[in-house]
Amino acid sequence: MAWHKAREAALAISCFLRQHDLVQVLWVFLSPSLRMGTPARRGDTIEVTVPVQGLGEAPSSPLAFEGALLIVGGGQVAPALLRALAAQASGLIGADSGGDAIVAAGLVPDAVIGDMDSVRDTRRFPARTRILTIAEQDTTDFEKCLYSTSAPVTIAIGMTGGRFDHTLAALHAVARHGKDRWIILVDEHDLALVVGGSVAISVGEGERVSLYPLGRTRFRSSRGLVYRLDGLTLEQGRAIGTSNRATEDIIELVTEPDGAPYLLIVGRDHLAAIVGQL
């Protein structure tokens, strides 16, 4: 009885806040087992409170993963590639309809996160899948996944290809979060490591290396590239660094500390080696 009274009170508060345009509140009620800290069950959800305008905020306890996290979007996803990447990840999350792609590949997501406007039916996921419905519309489902999780490395597939606006939205999301975490966008051909500053990384001598700015980034120096970046500023509409090549196994890039994140793009076959260096 006390639980039902608490829920009624919460709903009343929610209605008041929405009526006065103070916040947008998505109330969801946790089962006793989840509130006690035990593993979530399907249908267990988390309360997410976000401003009416501006960025969404992470739940009070973001989903944390000790190893690589794989986030799957609703874009072009080859099932075989998805299964191969999932085998190397410690966490598997679907960004809205990305959950359908995970199931279609014969896998079970740890969670499905988004506003749930494109996933087929959340009831089709097994009991161990956590469903996080976040209603705010200031961010994409991919960005909702980013601010609702933490992991040492985040690999994202199904964010590029298909609709061009979805690709641009994915780049927007990693530009906002690339300073705070390692993110790697993957497709069937390449990987794009989001770098938030200086880096030294092994890519293999003779390999193609492209650098693409997500804002304005000034490079103090570089080593191991055919076309050096010493003193250059990369910025969309001014200068980019695509189709370079490594002259050494390890390339080194030193940037000014206040620069925007940028993409370091190499062939997808370097994924395991790069993840191992982060």
N, C-alpha and C positions, 0 to 999 in steps of 0.2 A: 504494500500500500504506500509506504514512504517513497519508494522508487517512482511510482506513478505520479505522486504529488510533486516530486522534484522535477519530473519531465514537464508537467503542466506549467510549473513556475518558469522553467527555462523557455518554453514556447512563448509564454506571455512576455518575457523580457525580449525575446527575439522579435516579436511583432512590434513592440514599442520602439526598438532601435531602428528597425526598417522604416517604420512610419515617419520617424524623425530624421531619416537619411544620415544617421550617425555611422553605422557600419552595416555591411552586408554579412549576415550570419548564416552559416549552414550548420544546423544543430543535428547531431547524430548521437545516438546513445550507445554507450559501450556496454557490452555484456559484463557481468561480474568477473568472469575469468580474465578478460582483457584488462579491466581496471586493476586486477590483482597482479598484473605483469606477466601472465601466462600467454602462450602464443595465441594469435588472433585466429578467429574462424571466419569463414565466408559470411558476409553480412555485417561483420564487425567493422565499424568505421570510426573515423577520428573527427573531432570537432575542429573546424577550420574557420577562423575569423579573419576577414581581410577588409581593408578599407574599400569604400565605394569607388574611389579613384586611386590609381597608383598600383605599385607592385603588390602581388599577393605575398603573404607571409607564410613561412613554413609552419607546419604543425609544431606543437610544443616539444614533441619528441620525434624528430625526423627518423625515417627508417635508415639504420646504420648497417653498413656492410664492411667486413674486414678486408675483403679482397676486391677484385674488379667487379664492377656493376655493369650489366648489360641492359640498356634501355632500348626498347623496340617501338618504332613509330609505325604509322599507317601507310608509309610510302612503299616503294619497291623493295621487297625483301625476298631473297632466294631462300627457300626452306633449308637447303643443305648448308648454306653459309650460316644461317641463324643457328642451326644445331651445332655446327662446329664452334661458333663463338660462345654459345651457351655452355658448352662442355668445359670451357676455360674460365667461366665466370663464377663468382660466389653468390651473385644475386641476379635475378631476371625479372624485369618490370616491363609491363606494357603501358605505353602512353595512349590511353583511350583505345582506339581500334587496333593499336599494336598488340593488345591482348589477344585479339582474334588471330593475328598472324602467328603468335606464339602457339596457340592451340592447334592451328592448322599444320604447324611443323611437328606436332606430336609432343609438345612440351607443356609444362605447367608453370605459369608465372607465380612469382612470390607475391606480386601485387599488381594491380591495375590502377593507374592514377590518371585523373582528368575530369572534365566536366561530363563525361559519359554521353556525349551527343552523337557519337559515331560507332561505338562498340555495339555489337549485335545484341547481346543480352548478358548482363553481368551474372545472371543466375546459372549460366552454363559453366562457370568456372568451378573447379573443385573446392572443397571446404578449406583447404590450406591457403588458398589465394586471398590476400587481403584487398579489399576494395576501398579506395580513397576517392570519394567524390568531392571535387572542389569546384564550386559554382562560379567563382569570379571569372570575368571575361577580359581582364587586362593582360593576361599571359596565355601562351599556347599550352597545350597539354605537355609538350616536351619540357617547357620551362617549369610547369607545375611539378614534373618529376624531379627536376634539378633542385628546386627549393624544398622539396619534401624528402630528400635523401642525402646521405653522406657516404662517401666511399673514397679510397685512395686514388682510384682511377675509374672513370666512367666511360664506357664504350657505347656509342649510339649508332643504331642501324635503322634504316627505314625513314630517315629524316631528309634525305636528298633524293633526287629523281622524281618522276611523276609530276605532280603539280609544282610549277616554278615558285609560286608564292609560298608553298610549304618549305621549299629549300631556303628561301630568303628568311623565313621566320626562324628556321633552325640556326642560321648564321647570326641572326639577331639575338637569339637566346644564348649562344655560346659567347658572343661578344660581351654580354652582361655578366656571365658567370665564369668566364675564362681566367679571371684574376684569382679566383677563389679555389679552383679545383682543376685537376687534370681531366680534360674531356677529349675523346677521340671520335670523330665522325668517320664512319666506315661505309663504303659501298662495294660493289663487285670488283672495282678496279683499284681504287686508291684508299688511303686513309688520310685524314686531316687532323693532326694534333694541334689542339688549341694551346698556344703558349702565351703566358702572361708576363713575360719578361725575358731575361737572359737565359740561355740554355746551352749545354754541351751534350750532344747525343750522337750515338753511332747509327749511321744510315748505310754505310758501305761505300767504299771508293768506287767512283764511276756511276753511282746511282743518280737518277733524276731527283731533283729537289726543287720544290716551288714554295715560295713564301707569299702569302696573300694577307694584306692588312685588313683588320676589322674596324679600324679607326685610323688614328695617326700614330705611327711608331717610328722613332728615330734610332738608328743603329749607330752605336759608337764604333764598333769594330766587328769583323767576322773572320773566321778561319776555316779553311777546308772547302771553299767554293770557287768555281771557275770565275764567276762574276762577284767580286767582293762588295760588301755593303757598307764599308767604312764611311761614316759621316753621312749616309743617305737617310732620307726620310721616306718611308712608304706610307701612302695614303690613297684611298680610292679616288679616282679621278685625276691623280697626279702621277704616281709611280707605284708599280707593283713588282714583285720579284718572281714571276713564274718562269718555268723551264730553265732553271739553273742546274748545275751538276756538281756532285761532290768530288773533290780531288783527293780527299783523305777518308779514312773510315769514319772518323769523328769530325763533325762540324761544330763550330762554336759561334754563337751569336750573342753579342753584348749590346743591350739596349739601354736607353735612358730610362730611369725608374718610373717616370710618369706616363709612359706610352700605353697605348691601347693593346689588347690582345691581338695576335695574328695567327694565321694558319701555317703550319709546316706540313707540306703535302708530299708524301712518298707513296710507293707502291704498297698495296695491301699486304703483300707477303712479308712485310717488315713488322707486322702488328705485334706478334709475340715478343720479338726482340725489343721493340720500343716500350711495350708495357713493362717488361722486365727491368727497364732502366729508370722508370718513374717512381 
